[in-house]
Every structure is written in structure tokens, then in C-alpha cells.
Amino acid sequence: MRAAIKNPGREGRPTRRGITCATLLIWALTGPAIGADATAPVALAALGPRTLIVLDPVDLATNLPDPAAGRLLRRGLADNPAWRVTSGDSLAKQLHDLGMDPDLPCAEFQCAFDAGNALQTEFVLFGTATNLPGLNAYTLDLAHIPTSQVVWSRVGQASKRSPAGRRMGRSQILEGPLQFAVAGLDPAGLNLRKQPSMGLLGVMDGGQSTPHSRVIMHRALSHAYAARSYDMLGPAEMEGLLAALDLNPVHGNGAGDSGALAAGTGMSGSRGMGGSGPGSADPAANMLALGKSMGVRYLLRTEAKNEGREYSMDLSLYDVAAGKMIRHWPARATGDYPALLGMEDRFMTALGEEGPVPQAAKAHHPWRSLGKGASISLAAIGGAALGWMAWQSKEQADQEYARFKSSQTRDQAADARGRVVADDTQARKYCLLGGLSLAVGVAIWTF
């Protein structure tokens, strides 16, 4: 604010008012960008093609990589100029040169991260493509190596019969679904910001390990990756942790069986395909005790059984810290296995704040978004207009102050002083109103 004017010979002029106004306007204009920085997607379009390797998806029926599925994915991604995809032959050679076996299966984050870190690539696509009777099921997960997180996930299945009822080859079955799944995958649309974690989540196959049960477990794992709200403990890591804790799991599928922990598929080493899990007469109490032993916050247990030509499924989620089972979905036996996959989708998306997938945000009416955008625009225009008026008043005050300094009589000085004070007050008023207008825009932007 301008200091009181006492005599016409005063040199210099205070600038506190100008600094305060400029600071307020700068804060209001940059506030939305600063506030949104923690959650806004990182724009990668201007950085050129992003480096990406595709690990051959694992067939959970054989526990072997599927080169055909890997070629289909690379072909689908190579058409997008935003990606620089390493060829399959080059990838195998580089892994071999680094002492890593390219033929080992990798369907979990840790082995994908190890491969991406060793090859110094930015993104790694990994997953599964399982050949089951009547259909092929797949999961796809994209790991961002610099931030050590999965930033994109997809699950799906493809029927082995064409719409005309004709049986198709495996490549024909997978070509459309896999290439469609990655067709819209663009690095510019990925949000690479780390999300706050709600704790460590373990995912395990709690029944007799079969291809059908492993498919459901890996779908649940991909859905949990997609939530981006948890630190993940995959099956391979859980198996290693159980061994380190010297827990003696037993196999079985009787009434007292708590389940079998499915073997992981990790590039760091070959693992068996059998399940493992500690036995107990009370499955819920056993799962909570197992979760406490492993130090996880949540434990997600999946189980699928083959009962002749029918399949049954049991899904349960445990809050280990609270000592309770949050949700339990047993499914009756059915011959429609794809229906069980759809039930797994609903289980993972219906958990809300209590489970691995946070409840989806409510859809807003288009008019609401339009109104919000219009309000923000008006607030910005109003703030800019008021800022310009404040600057105009400041310029007038400067001119009057110059006249004040050159005044020859006391009456001229008093008259000029009055105009300086009036213009100075007007500039402050416009500045505060402009800052208030922009603050309203920030509030609308935020909420």
C-alpha cells in the first residue's frame, strides 16, 4: 500500500501494493496447475516414441510362454508410432546376453520389472494367454519401470468358435481380441503418478491348482493391479515368503482345506505348478492367521473347482488388520465357465472402499461438466479483466504521483495527492476482486 504523502519533494515511491497484487494474481493463475500436479497424467506425447518390450504371455495350462500371442501383441503395438517396440528375436538375444533365460514364464510384476530394469526399457507388457476348452482367456498388464508400478491392465476371453460356428486356430482366435485390447494403448493417455497405497494386498489361489483356477486368480491379480491403490504381493512372492517363514502347507480339497497357493510364474526361476496352503478346520481363521504371518493388510483368496463338466467358484477378501472377512461370494456349480469369469469381474468392481478396487466415481451429467467448464472460464476471464483494470489504475496513480512531485503550490500538491490516493485505492480494489475471481475458479477446478 502507498505510504502517506507528506511533501512534494519526496524521492522514491513504495511498491508494496504492486507486489501484493502481482503475488496474488500469480498464485491464483498457477494454483490449479500446482494443485493438480499430484494427480494429473504425465504428458508423454512430446517426448517421442516410448521404449516397450512385450514378454510372451504365459499359457497357464502349460506354464509356458506363448510366442504366438507375443507376436500378435507386438504387431498390434508396432502400428502405433508412439511406441518403439523391441522385436521378439532381439528381446530373446538381449535377455540371453544378460544371463536371463528368455524361455522362463513371466506373468507377474516382479519378473517383468526385473526384465525391464535389466534391459533399461521404460515399459514392459506382460500377462497370460491360456488355452482352455471352448475359449482362450487372457490378462494384460503394463508395467512402468521408472515408477515401479502397473499403469494399465486388461482382461478378457475369446471363444474358439467363429460366429458361424466354425472352429478356428489359436492365432485366429487371439488375433482380434489381443490386437483390439492394445489398439488404444497410448503413452500420452497413461497416468504415471504414484497413487497413495492402502496397504499390502496378497492374492492367492486357495483351491486345487488347475488351469481354470489359475485363470481366475490371474484375472483377480490384474483387476487388483488396475486399482492402483495397493502394494501387491503376487503368487510367486507369496510362495517364496511361505518358504522363508517355514510354513508347511498341505495339499487337498477337503472340507478343512484352506486352499492351495498356486505357483507363481516368474522369470527369476522355474516353479512347480502345484498348489500349497496351510490346512485348518476354520478356513477364515486360517486365512487371517496366514495373512498376519505374511504381514499383509488384505488377503484375496480365489478358488475354482472342476466338478465333472461343471465349474464352481469361491471368492473371499480378508481385512487382516481388522481380523475379519470383508466379502465372500460362493458360486453354484455351472457348466458356463465364462459366467464365472463375469462374476469375478463383478466381485472385484463391487468391493468399494473395503476391497482391492475402489468404488468407481459416479458419472456426472454432461451439462454439469459443461457448467463447470463455463464457470472456470468466466472466473479466469473476470480475473484477467480485473487484473487489467488494476494495472490501468496503477498507471494512472503513477501519472498523478509524477504530477504531485512536480507540484509548485500546496493546492496543486493536495489535489494531486487526492487523485493518487483515489487511483491507488481503486487499483487495490480491482486487484482483490481479480484475485477473488481466480480463487473461485480454483475452487471450482478442485471440487
N, C-alpha and C positions, 0 to 999 in steps of 0.2 A: 504494500500500500504506500502511496506517495506521502512523504513526510510533510509536516505543516510548513507553509511558505512564510518566511519572516521578513526577507528583504530582497530587493531586486538584484543585488549583486552576488547572490549565492551561486557557487560553481557546482557542477555535477547534479545528478538527479537520481533519486532512489529507483531501483528496478524490482523491488520485492514483488509488486503486483504482477509485473510481466512474467517473472519466474514462476510464481504460484500458478498463474493461468496456464502457462505452457506446460508445466509439470502435470497439471490436472488433465489437460487435453491429451497429452502423450500417453498418460496412464489409461485413460478411457479408450483411446484408439487401439492400444496394444493389449489391453486387458483380455479381450476374448481370445486372442491368439495364445497368450501366456496360459490362460486358464484351460484352454483346450489341448495344450501340448501333451498332457499326460495320457490322453486317450485317443487323440486324433491319429488316423493312419499315417504311416510314413510314406511320403510320395516317392516312388522309385522310378517313375516314368522318365525323368530327366537323367537318370544315372546310366542309361544304356542297358543292353541285354544282361540279365542276371544269370549267373552260373548255376547249373542244376544237374544233378546226377539222379538217375532213376535206378533203384535197386529192383531186381526182378521180384515181383510179388511171390509170396510163398503159398504153395498149394498145401493147405492144412490137412488134406487127406494123405499126403505122402511125406510132408515136412521137407519138400524140396522146392528150390526156386523154379519159377515158371518163365523160361526165356521168351516164350511166345507172347505172354501178357506184357513182359517188359518191353518188347519191341513195339507192341501196339501203343503203349503209353508214350514211348519216345517219339514215335511217329506223330501222335496227336499233339505233343508239345512242340515238336520241331517246326510245325506250321506257324507257331506264334513267334514273331520276331522279338518279343520281349524276353525270350528265354534263349540261353546258349546251352544246349543240351549235349552232354558228353555221350558219344556213341557207346553201344554195348561192348564192342571189342576193345575200344580204348579204355573203358572203365575196368574191364577184367584185367587188362595188362597193367594198369596203374595200381590196382589193388594187389596184384601178384608181386609187382616190384617193391611194394611196401611191406611184403611179408604177410599179407592178409589173403585168406582163401576166398576167391570170388564165388565159389560154389556153395559156401555155407549159407543157410537160410537166414534172412533178417526180416522180421515182421514187427519189431518193436523199436521204440525211440532210441534206446541206449546204443544198440549196434548201428543204427542209422547215423546217430551223432558221431560215433567213433569213425565211421567211414567218411563222413563229410569233413570232419576235423582233419583226418589224415590226408585227404585229397585237397584240402583248402578250398572247398566249394561253399557257396552261400546257402544253397537249398538242397535238400535230399528228399526225394519222393519214395516212400516205402509202403508196404501193405501186404494184402493177401489176395489170392485168386484161387478159390477152392472148387474142385470138380466134384459135385455131388450128384446123386441120381436125380435126374429131372431138371437140374439147374446148376448154374455156376454162381457162387457168391463171392463178392469182393469187398475189400476195405482199402481205402487210400488215405494216406496221411502225409502232409508236407511239413518237414522239419526245417526251421530256420536256425542254422548253426551258430551265427554270431550271438543270438539271444537265447540259444539253448531251449527252444520250445517248439511245439507243433502249432502251426498257424492256420492250418486248413485241413479239413477231413471230409471224406465222403464214404458212404456205404451203399450197397445195392446188390441186386441179383439179376441174372438173365436166364430166361427159360431156354432149355435145349431144343425146343421146337419152334419152328417159324410160325407166323400167323396162319399159314396154310396147312399146318400140321406136319410139315416135313422136318425130319431131324437134320441138324446142322453140325458141322465140325466145330471143334473148340475155338479156333481162331475166329470163325464166323460168328459164333455165339458172343464172344467177348469184344470183338472189334467195335461194334456200335456203342455198347454201354461204356466201355473204358474210354474211348475217344470222346464221347459226349461228356463224361464226367470231368475231363480235364480241359474241355474246349474253352470254357470261360475262365480258366485259371490264369490270372494276370497279376504279375508282381505289384503293379500300381494299385490294385484293389486290396492288397493284404494289409492288415493292421499288425504291425510288428512290435507294438508297445507291450511290455510285460504287464500282465493283469495281477491284481492282488490275489494271493493264494489263501484259500480257506482251510488248507491243511493237506496232509499226505493221504492220498487215496490209493488203496490197493485193490486190484481187480484179479479175481481168481475163478477158475473153473472148479466148481465144487462137486462134480459128479464123475462118473466113469468117463475118462477122456476118450472121445470119439470125434471123427471129423465134424459131425453135426454140432457137438457141444463146443468144439474149438471155434467153429464159425461164429456161434452166438457170443462166446467170450470175446473174440476179437472185434466184433461189432460193438459190444459194450465198451471195449477199450477205446475204439475210435470215437464213439459218442462222448466218452469222458474227456478225450483229448480236445474235442471240439468245444467243450465247455470253457476251457482255458481258465478255470477257477481253482485248479487243484495241482499240487505236485503229485506226479504219477509214479506208482510202483507197479511195473508190469509183471507178467507171469514169470519171465526169466529171472528178474531181480528177486522176486518173491521166493523162487526155488533156491537161489543162492543164499538168501537170507535164512530160510528154513534150515539149510545145511549148516550155515555158520552158527545158528542158535542150537544146533544139535537136537532139533526136533525130529522125532521118529514117526513120520507119517505112515499110515497103513492104507492099503487099497481095499476097496469093497464098495458095495452099493446096497448094504442092508439098511434097516431102519435106523440103526445107530451111527451110520457112517456120516461124518460131517462133510465128506467130499474129497475129491482128489484134485490136487493142484496141477493144472495142465502144465506140461513142459513148455518152456519158452522157446522161441526161435530167434536165437541171437548169433550174430556173426563171430562173436568172440570165442565160440566153441560149440561143438556139437552136443546136443542134448537128446535124451530119450523122449519118446512120445507118450510114455505112461503118465498117469496122474499120481498125485500124492496129497495127503491131507491127514491131519491128526484126527483120530477117532474119539467119539464121545457119545454118551447117551442123550445129551441135550445139544442138538446142532447149534441153536442160537447162542447158548452159553459158550460152546466150543469156539464159535467164530469170534465172539468178543474176546475170549482168552487169547486166541491166536492173534487177533489184531493188537492187543496190548503187548504181546510178546514181540511183535514186529515193530511196534511204535508208530502205527498208522492212526490217522484221525478217523478215516472212514474205511470200510471194507465192503466191496461189492462182490457178491457171490452169484455166479451163474451156473445153471445145471440144465442139461438137456439129455434125455434118455431115449434110446431107440427101443420101442416096445413092439416088436414084430414089424408090421407095416405102418405103425403109428409112432408119433413122437410126443413127448411131454416135456415141459419146461418149467423151471422154478427159478425165480429171480428174487434176490433179497439184498437189502442195503442196511448196513450196521453203522451206527454212530458209536464208535469205540469209546471215545472220551466220555460220552453220556451214558454208556453202558446199556444201550437199547437198540432194538431192531427198528429202523425207521419205516421200512416198507417191505412188503412181502407179496409177490404175485405168483402163486402157483397156477399152472395151466393144465387143463384136462388133456388127456391123450387125443391126438388128432392125426389124421393122415395128411393134412395140409401143412407141410413144413413152412412154406412161405408165410402162412398166417402167424406162425410163432415168431418169425422174423419181424413181422409188423407189430406184434405185441411187445417185442424187445424195444422197438422204436418208441412206442408209446410209454413204456416204463421209464425209459431214460429221459424223455422230454416232459414227463408229468411230475417229476420229483420236486420241482420248485426249489425253494431255498434250502430244503432239507437234504438234497441229494446232489449227485455229480453234475447235473445240468441245471443251471439257474433257470428260473421260470422266464419264459420269453416275454419281452416287453409287449405291452398292449398296443395293438395297431391304432394309429391315430387317423382321424378323418382327414382327407386331403385338404379340406377347407381350413382345418386347424393349422396345418403346415404352411399353407399359403398366407394365412393371417399372421403367423409368427414371422415369416419372412418379410411381409409388408411392414410389420411393426418395427422390426430391426432396421429395415431400410429407412423408414421415416425418422427413427431415432438418430441414425447416422447422418441423414441429410439435415435434420434440425440442429444437431450438434455442430456440423460443419458450418451451417449458416450463422448460428450464434457466435461461433468462433471467429468467423469473418467480420461480423458486426463488432465484436470485442476489439479486433485488430484495428478496424476503422476508427473506433472511439479512441483507442490508444494513439493512433496517428494524429487525430485532432487535438488530443491532450498535449502531444509533443509540440505541435504548432503553437498552441496557446501558451505553452511554457516558454517557448522561444520569444513570443511577444512579451511575456511577463518579464523575462530577463532584460529585454531592451526597452522597457517602460521608462519614460522620462519623468513622469509625475506619479504621485501617490494614487490619484484616482485611476490612472491607466493601469497601475500595478494591481489595484484592488479589483478592477473589472476583469483583468486577465486572470487573476488568481481564482475568481469565482468560476470562470469558464473552465479552467484547468481542473478544479475540484469536481465540477459537474461532469466533464468528459471522463475523468478518471473513475468516478462512481459508476457511470454508465458502462464503461469497459469492464469493470469488475462484475457488474450485474449480468452482462451478456456472457462473460466467461463462466460464471457459476451456473447459469441456465444451460449453457452448452455442455458443461461437464455433467450436469444432472441428466440431460437428454441422452448423452452417451452412456451414462451409468444405467439408465433404464434399458438401453439396447443391450448392454452386457448382461443384465438380469434376465431379459427375455431369451438371449442366446443360451444362458446357463440352464434355465429351468423350462 
